Amino acid sequence: MFMKDMIISFILIILLIICVLVGVAFLTLLER
């Protein structure tokens, strides 16, 4: 159970990082 929760947390962190990177890239493209 603990391992499953750890994996879910890890996936959520990765998704959050991807969203931030996409947002930064989008803003960079808009500023050009």
C-alpha atoms as one frame of an Amber mdcrd trajectory, in Angstrom:
protein
   0.000   0.000   0.000   2.797   2.405   0.932   4.628   1.573  -2.319   1.470
   2.301  -4.339   1.034   5.704  -2.658   4.697   6.517  -3.338   4.304   5.656
  -7.039   1.145   7.805  -7.309   2.933  10.739  -5.653   5.905  10.296  -8.005
   3.607  10.331 -11.072   1.809  13.461  -9.810   5.137  15.257  -9.293   6.248
  14.347 -12.842   2.938  15.618 -14.276   3.301  18.860 -12.315   6.846  19.397
 -13.644   5.671  18.720 -17.222   2.822  21.236 -16.822   5.251  23.884 -15.541
   7.692  23.264 -18.413   4.881  23.455 -20.994   3.614  26.678 -19.415   7.078
  28.265 -19.470   7.637  27.205 -23.090   4.216  28.595 -24.067   4.934  31.964
 -22.413   8.352  32.108 -24.089   6.733  31.521 -27.491   4.107  34.212 -26.813
   6.751  36.807 -25.944   8.556  36.397 -29.278
